[in-house]
Every structure is written in C-alpha cells, then in structure tokens.
Amino acid sequence: MTDTSYTTQNSLDDLTKGQKHLERRHSSETRFKWTGRIAIFFSLAFLALMVGSIFLDGKGAISATKVAIKVNLGSDFVDPFDIADASFGKIVKDGMKDMFPDVKKRKERKALYGLLSSDAQYQVENAVRKDPSLLGGLATIWVSASDDVDLLMKGIINRELPENERRMSDQQIAWVDSFIREGKLDRVFNTAFFTNGASQEPELAGILSALMGSIFSLVICFVLSFPIGIMAAIYLEEFAPKNKFSDFIEININNLAAVPSIVFGLLGLSIFLNTFGLPRSAPLVGGMVLSLMTLPTIIIASRASLRAVPPSIREAALGMGASSVQSTFHHVAPLALPGMFTGAIVGMARALGDTAPLLMIGMVAFVVDVPKGFLDTATALPVQIFLWADSPERAFLEKTSAAIIVLLIFLIIMNIAAIILRKKFELRF
C-alpha cells in the first residue's frame, strides 16, 4: 500500500514537472516570436522614418518658382534677323528696372537682379526663338527665380528672423511680396530637375546627365558581366574537374565577392586607364569596373541556382541519350535561369548604387552636357548625390534628397523586374 502511494506521488510530481517544463517552453517560444515581431516592427519603423525624412526633404525639388517679367523686345533691342546678337542680359535688367523705377542705387539694383536666376537671359532668348511673334514690343515672359526666392516661397527661409540672420534682405522680401500681389510669381512643376544636367546654380541643377551616365554604365556592366558570369558558373558547376585548382578558383571568387568596391576602382584605374589608355570619366570604363565588381555575385548566385536543380533532371536527360552539354543547356540551365536572373539583377542593383569605384576612374567630374554615347564624359547618379550632399548651398539639400528618391525608385524597379522574371521563367520551365 505504501509503495503504491509512493509511486503515485512520484508520477504526479513528474507530471507537474513536465507541465512546468512545457509551460516554460511555450513561454520561451512566445517570447521568441514577439522578439522577432518587435525586431521587424523597429526595422520597418526606421525604414519608414528614413524614407519619410528623405521624401520630406526632397519633395520641394519637384516644384520651382517662376517670375513674370515684362521686357522690351522691340527692333531697337532685338534684330529679328540676328537674334543671337541681342544683349538679352541687358534686356532682362532693363525690364526689372522698369518694374521698380524707384531703385536707383547700384547695390539695390544688384539685389533686385539677384531675384532672378542667372539663366533668365537665356530663357528669354529661348522663348523668343520658339515664338518669334513676341518680337516687336513689350512681352511678358516667365523665367526662373533665384534659389533664395525659391527657398523663401517654400518657407525654408524664415522671413520672421532678423535681417542679419537670413539670406534675403527686407527690401528683397518686399519686392517678392510685390510680385505675389501682382500675380507675377508662381510655383510650377520643376521640369528642369529631370531635363537639365549639373549646374552650380541650385535652381538650374538637374539629374539627366548623371542618370544617363548611370544607364550607359549599367548597360555595359550587364552586357559584360551577365554572359561571362553565367558561362563561368555553368562551367565550374557542371564541367570543371573537382581538384585543387577548381577549389582555388572557387575560394577566390568567394573572396572577391567580399572585397571593398573601391579596390575594383583602383584596379580599373590601373588597368583600363593607365595601361590601356581608355577615356577617363567615360561610361564604358565605369561599366567595365562595375562588371568586375558584380561578376562574383552573379557567379555565386548562378552556381547556387544550378545546385538547386534536382539531380534526377540530369540523370533523366543522360538516360535518354543526351550528352552532358545537351543535358546542361537544354534541361538544367533553363530550370536555373530564374535564380540566375535574380542574382544578376541584385548585382546590377548593387552596381547602380555604388560610388567608390566610379570616383577612382574620374566619374566625379562636373558634367553639364548630357552624354550621348558610351565614350562621352559623364558622371553617375550616386556620384551626383555625393557632390550635391557636399555642397554648402542650402538649396542643394532638397536636390540631394530628390535624387536619392529617384535612385531608390530605380532600385525598386530593378528588384520588381527580378521578381517578375523569376516568376515568368518558373512558369515557363
């Protein structure tokens, strides 16, 4: 009787211990789940905070301030048969003086002219060339305001501060208010940001030259790195003998994937520029350097995709009489193609956002003209962001943030393209 009670008590104790142990396990699993959820929440919150702050800083770049000025385009000032000979700078200044006849002193006139962009005279000339009917008398033409006026209209320059603590004087603000009252000041969509090249004037600066430089460089990068990376991965995974030499190559490919990007820039500087004498700051050289950087990523991702193909596919093809080459290219490679595309686009996305190797080959130059080919002098979008971020001009801050948004959009598009291609080829094969 006593033994039975003792055994029953031990069983109850073991059951209680087991229940407590199970409860602790469940509690530990719950804590682990909530830790993961909290980590994801904070990651998304910081990402949203970063993107939101960039968007708030960059949204002002999509709008620009325009000023309507009345200029005299009579025959005494502009010869209809020789428009290029006219002094449009003087015409613009005379128009501003006529709008504010009380401004007499030289210093005040200089401050008045400072309300307009330095490109105003060329904008008047372009307007006349597009519409010759403006010639013959007074005409009202909208031109770009200076970056200070633009910042004032966007509320970045606080007019409530004392005069010695802001960039614009009280008199200049009064002139701007006069423009507003007369309906001669307006904010419009800033097409110049997407159609202009680099400029020292923030109101004229655009991303087109840098964007075209990035596109040309990525085209060269893809043309070189994708076929070479795919062929190298197929050979190493399917045909190369497994020996010390192939192991040595594999180790070095893995090491190259972890090498800092600036090392590839030094390599491009030494080989492509100094040895082969290729043109400096050209998208051709930039694309070649970026292809060196993306090759290890593409090879590693492609080899992983080939390994993921079931061995039964190879065995079935060989059993039906196919050769090793036919088995690889007709059966294995098509099944691995989605992963190969994904690895290639991920590598291209890394190349799109990298700056260090391009700095080493001279693509940090100040480029106003939009490149038309692979050998033209160009810069790249991440380099342009770097240059604008280093500028002391306050107006370049919103340009920097807007360019970052454009870069992020391109990266998102490339990742979406990778997903679409992967899904498409998965369904096909």
Phi, psi and omega in degrees: 000317181293319180297321180296318179295321180294318179295319179295319180295319178297322179294319178295320178295318178295322179294320178295317178297319178297319178295319179295319178296320178295321177296320178295321177297316179296320178296319179296319178296320179295317178298319180297316179299314182291328175297317177296318179296319179294320179298316178296319180299314181293324178297313179294323180295315178294322177297315179296322179295317180295309181296321179297318180293321178296318180295318180296322179287330187264349184294334179292340182288342182275357176237150180225155181261129179245147179238134176267120178240145179260119184239153180265111181250032178293171183294340177289339184250325182230122176277117182303336182265354179212070184296325183296339183278347182287149178265087184289334175298315178293322179298317179295316180296320177297322177297320178292321179295323179292330179286331179230077184293342181285345181281112185244322186288150183296319181295321179291322179295321178298319177294324179294314179296335180291351177286341181257154176291154177294347180269002185301319182296324179287329176292322176295318179298316180296323178296321179292320180293325179285327183227085182297345179294347178290338182290152175113352181179205180285140179217142177261123184230136178272128179232167181286138173279165179290166181295330178294316177296320179298316178294324177296316181293332179271001177081007180284322172273118183275112181288348179280346179288158174300154186300324183283358181250006177227166187282336183252141179280168178298323180295319178295320177296323177296319177297319178297317178298325177296318176300319182295315181298324182273003180070027183254015178227132184210153175254128184232170177294132186274083178292334182298332180296329182260347185244348181261162172267197181292152179206151175282345177264119185302324183290346181253349186289140179220176186250001189298315181297318179292321180295317178294323176298319177295318181296314179299318180295320180291326177298312178299317181300315182291316182299325182273312190281326185292304180295320180295316180295319180293313180296320179296318180295318180296317180295312184295326185272327189252331190239332185293137177293143181276094180220187183295326181293315178294324176296321178297317178296316181297318179297318181289327175296317178296323178292320180297329179294338181257000181289136177303143186296333182294336177294322176294327175296318177296322178296316178296321178298318183287318187269303188288322183269307186282322183274309184268349176067031178290156184296138179286147177065022181264142176301333177301311180292319178300317179294323179294320178293317179294328178293322175300323182286326184270343181304310180302321179297315181294318181296315182295315180295322180291321178294322177296322178293321178293323179293331183286345178289129182302139178300336181298332178296314179295315183296320180295318179296317179293324179293333178275003176100006179286149175282172179297321179294316178296318179300319182288309188276337181265339187232310185284309184300317178300324178290331180272352186301319178303316178293326177296316177298318180299314178298321180294316183288325175296318176296321178293323178296322176296319180295323180299323184264003183272142184244321190304312181294330180287329177296324184288336182258013171090011179278025176259008184291156176279107187243116179269314183287144178282126180295140181254348182206182185284345182255358179285152176295132185208165170238187181230160185299313177297327177291319178298321176298317179299316181293317180293322180295334181272356183281140179284345181292127181297327183292341179283348179297313180291328175296318178299312181295319179295321178294324176297319178298316178299318179297318178296321178298317178295320178295319178296318179299318180294321178291322176296320177298321178297318180294316181296315179297319179298315179296319182297313182284334174295320179290325183288319184255000000 
